[in-house]
Amino acid sequence: MNISELVFTSLGPILYNLIFLILWGSWIDYHYKGDQSKVRIYLEKYFRDNLILYLLTAIFVIAVLFLLFTYANANTDVDDAITSGVEAYLAGHNPYQEDVVIHHLPSGVTYGRYHYFPPDLLVYSSFYVFLEGIFSLIGTIFSTLSPLENDFFTFFGTYWFVPLHFLLLLPGYWLVKEIIDWPHLKLIPFFIILVIPFLFTNSMLMWFYFLIGYYCYEVKNKKNIGMIFYVFAASVKYMVGFIIVFYLYQSVQQTWRNIRVNKDYSRIISEISPFLIGTSALVIVSLPFNLVDVIIAVFLYQGDIAARGEVAQLTGPLLIEVLKILKIERFYLLSVIIILIVSLFILRRHSSYEKIIHISLLSMFILPFYGTELFITLPFYWWFKEGYQLYSKI
């Protein structure tokens, strides 16, 4: 057993929960203890010393890329899942209606439907068509390539979506720089650390939609456009959905307060319209695939633990591991509902920002499967909301 298999399989559940427990505790220390926070002190030292900053960044990047390329190349089916869904769509099939998406499980190969909304499928399909044309040109000179060059193009022929993720880094970095005005020499290392672990998953697309949404909604105050991209981000991976839900709750509270106290009905449309427009945009994009089929394949599937077990290994997060030990996996959905209700009650007096961070981190422990790729937007959201303030003290 090599080191990547040890990290991702044998020690996977322990390391997964331990890492997110440390991250949660670190955020709590940073957010609630102010200048007395040990995390703040360590981060200040990290950013102040350029040698440490670049050295640790380099070590982290090399380690992550090693684990990703050695493990992902042999043990994940993300390439087959995305490719089969895209190819089926381009061949005229409806991947939300037909079982055309390949999944590799220990028990063998199985087929399912595409479990991400059309903003995901359409982007990857467009890039697939573009890259297919590029690769066809490269194919005419394959006979002249060295074995090493052949291996390179074979790899990217398999993980054809990874080049798209690299391309997203450029406009993504520009958006981050517009939101967080840090010097490039400090910003680039931190940016690399936050994005490099996610290059092999479609969470990079969620991240890119999220950046556009945040930039439009929070920075430019173009809430309608911003919410469209927030919704698109949540349609790829649900983590951004917590932002939408708590923002909606905040808007409803504000609207109700204006009506009850000031008898002011004028802001109802302005407060609610971004959420209606964002939802409408997703519905319109989904209509060509039959909206009912999309909802069944994506939304209802997320809560069906039996269906998820047919196309993914239910392992990793604390809740599912405990339920498996007790042999009561059938109570998974009920357990999630109870945990969320209790958590929301405990957090009822906290700010929307605090609710978003707490519930997002909590979700990493109550997923039915490894959800590390969902985490990508959370450190950016923290960074944009309060982490950037750290730099003023460096």
Order of alpha helices (4+ residues) and beta strands (2+ residues): alpha-alpha-alpha-alpha-beta-beta-alpha-alpha-alpha-alpha-alpha-alpha-alpha-alpha-alpha-alpha-alpha-alpha-alpha-alpha
